Amino acid sequence: MAFVDPQIFQALALRYREVSSFLPSLFDLSWDADKLVYPYISLFLGPRITKLSLCIPRLSNIPSPDVIASIKERSPFIRHMWINQPYQVYRHDLIAPVSDVLEQLSVIENLTCGFPLRPGTIRHLSRLSTLKYMHLFDHPLAIMRSLDIDHGISTSPFPHLTNLIIKGWDGPSLVQLLKTITLTCLRTLEMTLNEPSVFGEDGNHFSLSEHHPSVFKGYQPSTINDLDLTRIFETLRDCCSHMLISLSIRLKPKPRHPPNSPPMVIRPLLWLTGITHLDVHDLRGFDLDDAAVQDMASAWPSLQRLFTNNRHVLQPKVTLLGFSDLLQKCCQLDELFISIYVSASGITDVTAGEPVPNTSIRTLDLGYSVAEEDVDRRELAKLVSDICPKLHDFHVAPKTNRKAWDFAFMNIPGGETLSVLVMCRPGLA
């Protein structure tokens, strides 16, 4: 739209001012225009619109509340709606019209909303049988207080959700929210855990102070610790069914040197046997060992993507044997992020067991893996080739013995098709 002369939109507005929409059959509209064009969105709205995507630009008066209100009047049958604002842009004047629009939608299936919503709007959404995918901006406390505004939580709020994206600012309120909403049909869950330092940057404090002042008055966000994580994972174990296949949790802003959690923190997730995608790479480190990895392989036989973060563990406890066992049991594994410890005896042990190749694995990130100085680089290259014959992308930032890793992965048979990146920390030979 930036390449379209605004005069064209002015001409369209004059030409079609007597009709409801100049494109009456349009059903999918994505609008991310500049300030001269944005007010003309109403030209394109019509009763057949079922998909609408809006991004609020970094301007104080674009779009106006009237422009947002026109959506309710012109397109009441929206099923998929994405309305968001850039990070750190707070538009208090749009909270009410956005809430008005959403309160009128009765068949919405897919919702992403970057604005805090009025309590009545959240209650309306919680009762819809059509809503399957939801990404809400609101603080967990605001969502729970909105559901509980009449001193009685609605029966099974959000009863048919299959995909959920939410934010958390402390462990207890996030756990309480997960226990409140209905998670039995959930297949995909994404959670962002925010650090307290960014609490006032994206409007959460405005939402709580305006709609739930008693909560906001004494509220202090807190950093998620191991105990909080354990309780979050235990809640997911208790509230989610085996239908949950994808779980992603990240910390924002991403810590440069995240702390490491013991394996016991992540163990409650082993009861979710339907998991095929687990991403805790941007959350914190997990000091995994062979026992933990083997339990994960046994619990999640259909695992396709596993992104962990133990890059900053001084001595990785996952050995070649645990790594090989994971690849053998999870034969559908396509992407893997994990750090391992390689010794000459470990290569001998794995080779003696005649490891079964994993023909699914394409992407392998071994992080800050460690290879002892006595590791034969040719044996390492052959073993990795035998275990991962279809490997396409590889990354490692070794703490020691960089030459072994470099040689190993540059000399894998068929290596001409391998995208290899072997990095070394400054100061290491």
PEKAZI-V82937 format. One record per run of one state. SS is the DSSP state (2 for helix, 1 for strand, 0 for the rest). FROM is the first residue (numbers start at 1). LEN is the number of residues. If there is no record, write none. Layout:
SS:FROM:LEN ; SS:FROM:LEN
//
This chain:
0:1:5 ; 2:6:10 ; 0:16:12 ; 1:28:4 ; 0:32:6 ; 2:38:7 ; 0:45:6 ; 1:51:6 ; 0:57:8 ; 2:65:10 ; 0:75:5 ; 1:80:6 ; 0:86:6 ; 2:92:13 ; 0:105:5 ; 1:110:4 ; 0:114:5 ; 2:119:8 ; 0:127:6 ; 1:133:4 ; 0:137:3 ; 2:140:8 ; 0:148:15 ; 1:163:6 ; 0:169:2 ; 2:171:10 ; 0:181:7 ; 1:188:7 ; 0:195:1 ; 2:196:3 ; 0:199:5 ; 2:204:8 ; 0:212:1 ; 2:213:5 ; 0:218:8 ; 2:226:14 ; 0:240:6 ; 1:246:7 ; 0:253:7 ; 1:260:3 ; 2:263:3 ; 0:266:1 ; 2:267:5 ; 0:272:5 ; 1:277:3 ; 0:280:5 ; 1:285:3 ; 0:288:1 ; 1:289:1 ; 2:290:10 ; 0:300:5 ; 1:305:3 ; 0:308:9 ; 1:317:1 ; 0:318:1 ; 1:319:1 ; 2:320:10 ; 0:330:5 ; 1:335:3 ; 0:338:3 ; 1:341:2 ; 0:343:1 ; 2:344:9 ; 0:353:10 ; 1:363:3 ; 0:366:4 ; 1:370:2 ; 0:372:5 ; 2:377:11 ; 0:388:5 ; 1:393:6 ; 0:399:3 ; 2:402:9 ; 0:411:4 ; 2:415:3 ; 0:418:1 ; 1:419:6 ; 0:425:5
//
